[in-house]
Amino acid sequence: MHYVKKARYISGYKLVLTFEDGSVRLVDLEGYLDGEVFEPLKDVSYFRRVRVNRDIDTVVWPNEADFSPDFLYEIGVPQPKSVVAG
């Protein structure tokens, strides 16, 4: 099982996430915002309010919408670790 240690908003519906194994992955959630809980996230200004919830080890938004860290790891595109500093 994976967990998210850091999250950084990039643009649109894209985040750069750092996982417990040190890997850095770019996730684009635009195609995954289906359902009532994700409706507010379609507003990019709201989507930008992402944070890491240490209690559940994944990204969350103010309305408590979240994604499984394993799902995020799976759909993420590996990135060089230098992307985190950007």
Buried (B, 14 or more C-beta within 10 A) or exposed (E): EBBBBEBBBBEEBBBBBBBEEEBBBBBBBEEBBEEEEBEBBEEEEBBBBBEBEEEBBBBBBEBEBBBEBEBBBEBBEEBEEEBBEE
